[in-house]
Amino acid sequence: MNNDNINSNETGGPVMDSIQEVGTSQLSRRSFLKFGVGGGVLLLGGGALALRSNGSASAIDAMYVGLAATDGWISMPVSGVDGPGVLPQDPFFPDTLAPDGFNVYSFGFRDVSRLGVMDKGLRFGEIEKLRGRVQHTAPVLHRGLRNDQWEEFRVGEKIEIELWNLGLSMRPDLADGHTIHWHGFPNQIPYYDGVPETSISVPVGRSFVYEFLPDEAGTYMYHCHFEDVEHVQMGMTGVLFVRPADYDDTASATKTVYGAGTGSEFNREFTWMITEIDLEEHWLSSHVQQPDWTEHRPDVFLVNGRTFPDTLLPSFDNSENPTGGSEAIDAANLGGANLPERLAYQPVGALLEGEPGEKVLLRIANLGFRSHSIELAGLPMRIVGIDAQSVTGGRLSYAETELAGHGDNSTFESGERVDASYVTNSIDVAPGASYDIIIEIPAGVPGDVYPIGSRGITGSDSRGGGSMRSELHVKPIGSLGTQSRPNF
């Protein structure tokens, strides 16, 4: 087996030196999954784990993304303390082990792309600083670094995602491996699919480079597939999307979801990852106890790792200075964001904004364990894609059409499918599903506010705290400027 994609310890340190020899007689399911099938062969062959570094972060022809897997603390608004919020549940919420300002234990990924392309003698030490500094939910993946510049994921462009396992600061007893599974990606080979029984899982203190060559545009999602019920519920989930090959945001005809001529043009873009939290499960994990996942009873419902009313607060960017801690929030607040320090590890908001006459694209993915009926009150939503498949016109037909002749002498054409997009004001988003939605804002009075969220989820307190809710705000024409990236 070729181990060149698995990086070994270059600088040492408490995380990088933490891998222990595992004898074959101790090989439980969790220990086996820790290394995947490939790692299992190494264990059985020699007992100790010996993996080599490839010495480089990215191939020249590929876009590079770096992700670090770790744990840490996040914050839900507390009812009566932060305004509307989650009602306290003794002893589960707030968690008394949490540092000041935080109250829920979490797993997650951090964007370390800027650190991953550093000189190899420096990058391990810098990335290790993020141990215990989680992000919930995981970063939105839609771009990578090439020649020190961000480039959008496009059909036909090679993508390399390097996953670093920093270990769990609160649970050193769990030397869990981690993986990246690109949910819905077609035709991936098992080696890069992230299912640990058939591929590689990354042990603590190591990294592994996944390779992808997308051939279909649309909205996907990604998650850790190691002990996936636990790791998904604990926060290791994120939205991922791919642009069509002809995407060009400088021209309206090519700023599309699925390609020119597909009727999926848009002006502004937002992503929603919808999940939920069972506060007891997260408390049990931080207190070194084993949750019973068959008793899953979610208390808090999230969009992009935040619950109402935190969903209405703006996003901030922590990708350019990932080890800066609260500096990203400080910079955002200098710009007038007014974000509380407790949201330092939940950088992505869920507020939608647009101007009269604009088309707003909302990409929704559900990696929770419940279906949600997402309703936009007062405006229609046009569904242009489902599970990374276009439902607009201009798509190639599944079946060929007979033009002439009969049998072996017939001639055929592929044809195109009809426009199957549809307009609604509510959609049912099942676990594992994704939707691409265009919302056209009518010419009207700026200042209009349209509620959007999961219908029937009333929240923890009487004011909707803890619910899956946000809003669409209509701003004056010319006031928003150009988006630098989705959600910003």
LINLIN-V925390 format. One record per backbone hydrogen bond with DSSP energy under -0.5 kcal/mol. NH is the residue of the N-H (numbers start at 1). CO is the residue of the C=O. E is the energy in kcal/mol with one decimal. If there is no record, write none. Layout:
BEGIN
((NH	CO	E) (NH	CO	E))
END
This chain:
BEGIN
((3	1	-0.6) (6	3	-2.2) (7	5	-0.6) (7	207	-2.3) (17	13	-1.9) (18	15	-1.8) (22	47	-0.9) (23	21	-0.5) (26	23	-1.6) (27	24	-1.3) (28	26	-1.8) (32	28	-2.9) (33	29	-2.9) (34	30	-1.3) (35	31	-0.6) (35	32	-1.2) (36	32	-1.1) (37	196	-1.1) (37	199	-1.0) (38	199	-0.8) (39	35	-1.6) (40	36	-2.3) (41	37	-1.9) (42	38	-1.5) (43	39	-2.4) (44	40	-2.7) (45	41	-1.9) (46	42	-1.7) (47	43	-2.9) (48	46	-1.6) (62	59	-1.3) (63	158	-2.3) (64	145	-2.3) (65	160	-2.3) (67	162	-2.9) (68	110	-2.3) (69	164	-3.3) (70	108	-2.3) (72	106	-1.8) (74	104	-2.7) (79	77	-0.5) (79	86	-2.0) (80	83	-1.6) (81	78	-2.1) (82	78	-2.9) (86	77	-3.4) (89	93	-2.6) (93	89	-3.3) (95	103	-1.8) (98	95	-1.5) (102	99	-2.1) (103	74	-2.5) (104	74	-1.9) (106	72	-2.4) (107	234	-2.8) (108	70	-2.1) (109	135	-0.6) (110	68	-2.0) (112	66	-2.8) (112	110	-0.7) (113	66	-0.6) (116	112	-2.7) (117	113	-1.1) (118	115	-1.6) (122	119	-2.4) (123	119	-2.0) (124	120	-0.6) (126	122	-1.8) (127	123	-2.7) (128	124	-2.2) (129	125	-0.6) (129	126	-0.9) (130	127	-1.9) (131	128	-1.7) (133	130	-2.4) (134	132	-0.5) (136	345	-2.2) (138	237	-2.9) (141	139	-0.5) (141	239	-2.5) (142	140	-0.7) (144	151	-2.5) (145	64	-2.9) (146	149	-2.6) (149	146	-1.4) (151	144	-2.9) (153	142	-2.8) (155	243	-1.7) (156	214	-3.2) (157	154	-2.1) (159	212	-2.9) (160	63	-3.0) (161	210	-2.1) (162	65	-3.2) (162	160	-0.5) (163	161	-0.6) (163	208	-2.8) (164	67	-2.9) (164	162	-0.5) (165	206	-2.3) (166	69	-2.4) (166	164	-0.7) (169	167	-0.6) (174	171	-2.0) (175	173	-0.9) (176	174	-1.4) (178	202	-1.3) (181	223	-2.7) (182	180	-0.6) (183	181	-1.2) (183	221	-1.9) (185	182	-1.9) (188	185	-0.7) (192	189	-1.3) (193	190	-1.5) (196	194	-0.8) (198	195	-2.0) (199	195	-0.9) (200	191	-0.8) (201	35	-0.7) (202	178	-3.1) (203	201	-0.6) (205	165	-2.9) (206	203	-1.5) (207	7	-0.9) (208	163	-1.8) (209	5	-1.2) (210	161	-3.1) (210	208	-0.6) (212	159	-2.6) (214	157	-0.6) (218	242	-2.1) (220	218	-0.5) (220	240	-3.8) (221	183	-1.0) (222	238	-2.7) (223	181	-1.6) (224	236	-1.5) (228	225	-0.7) (230	227	-0.7) (231	227	-2.5) (232	228	-2.4) (233	229	-1.6) (234	230	-2.2) (235	232	-1.3) (236	231	-2.4) (237	235	-1.9) (238	222	-2.1) (240	220	-1.6) (241	141	-2.1) (242	218	-2.2) (243	153	-2.8) (247	244	-1.8) (248	254	-1.6) (251	248	-1.3) (254	251	-1.1) (255	251	-0.8) (256	254	-1.4) (257	264	-1.2) (262	259	-1.7) (266	255	-1.8) (267	359	-3.4) (268	359	-1.7) (270	361	-2.4) (272	363	-3.2) (274	272	-0.6) (274	365	-2.7) (275	273	-0.5) (275	302	-1.5) (277	300	-2.9) (279	277	-0.7) (282	278	-1.8) (283	279	-2.1) (284	280	-2.8) (285	281	-1.9) (286	282	-2.0) (287	283	-1.6) (288	285	-1.4) (289	284	-2.7) (291	289	-0.7) (293	291	-0.9) (295	292	-2.0) (296	293	-1.1) (299	277	-2.9) (300	277	-2.0) (301	466	-2.3) (302	275	-2.5) (303	306	-3.0) (304	273	-2.8) (306	303	-1.7) (308	467	-2.2) (310	307	-1.6) (311	307	-0.6) (312	309	-1.8) (313	310	-1.6) (316	347	-2.2) (318	316	-0.6) (322	319	-0.5) (324	321	-2.0) (325	322	-0.5) (327	324	-2.1) (328	325	-0.9) (330	326	-2.6) (331	327	-2.6) (332	328	-2.0) (333	329	-2.8) (334	330	-1.7) (335	331	-0.9) (335	332	-0.7) (336	333	-1.7) (337	332	-1.8) (343	340	-1.9) (344	341	-1.6) (346	343	-1.9) (349	347	-0.6) (350	311	-2.1) (352	471	-2.5) (354	473	-1.7) (356	475	-0.7) (357	441	-2.3) (358	355	-2.3) (360	358	-0.6) (360	439	-3.2) (361	268	-3.4) (361	359	-0.5) (362	360	-0.5) (362	437	-2.9) (363	270	-2.8) (363	361	-0.5) (364	362	-0.6) (364	435	-2.5) (365	272	-2.4) (366	433	-2.1) (367	274	-1.4) (367	365	-0.6) (368	274	-0.7) (372	429	-1.9) (374	372	-0.9) (374	427	-2.7) (375	373	-0.6) (375	453	-2.9) (376	425	-2.1) (377	375	-0.6) (377	451	-2.2) (378	376	-0.5) (379	376	-0.6) (381	424	-3.8) (382	438	-2.8) (383	381	-0.6) (383	422	-3.0) (384	382	-0.6) (384	436	-2.6) (385	436	-1.3) (386	389	-2.3) (387	434	-2.8) (389	386	-0.7) (391	384	-2.3) (392	384	-0.6) (394	417	-0.9) (395	392	-0.5) (397	415	-1.6) (401	413	-2.8) (403	411	-3.3) (404	411	-1.1) (409	406	-1.7) (410	407	-1.5) (411	404	-1.7) (413	401	-1.6) (417	395	-2.7) (420	391	-2.2) (420	418	-0.6) (422	383	-0.9) (424	381	-2.6) (427	374	-2.1) (429	372	-3.3) (429	427	-0.7) (430	428	-0.7) (432	366	-3.6) (433	430	-2.1) (435	364	-2.5) (436	385	-2.6) (437	362	-2.2) (437	435	-0.5) (438	382	-2.9) (439	360	-3.0) (439	437	-0.5) (440	438	-0.6) (441	358	-2.8) (441	439	-0.6) (442	440	-0.5) (446	444	-0.6) (447	474	-2.6) (448	445	-1.1) (450	472	-2.5) (452	470	-2.1) (453	375	-1.7) (454	468	-2.5) (455	373	-3.3) (455	453	-0.6) (457	454	-1.4) (458	456	-1.0) (460	465	-3.6) (461	465	-1.0) (464	461	-1.6) (466	308	-2.4) (467	464	-1.7) (469	467	-1.4) (470	452	-2.8) (472	450	-2.5) (473	352	-2.8) (473	471	-0.5) (474	448	-2.5) (475	354	-3.0) (475	473	-0.6) (479	476	-2.1) (487	269	-1.9) (488	485	-1.8))
END
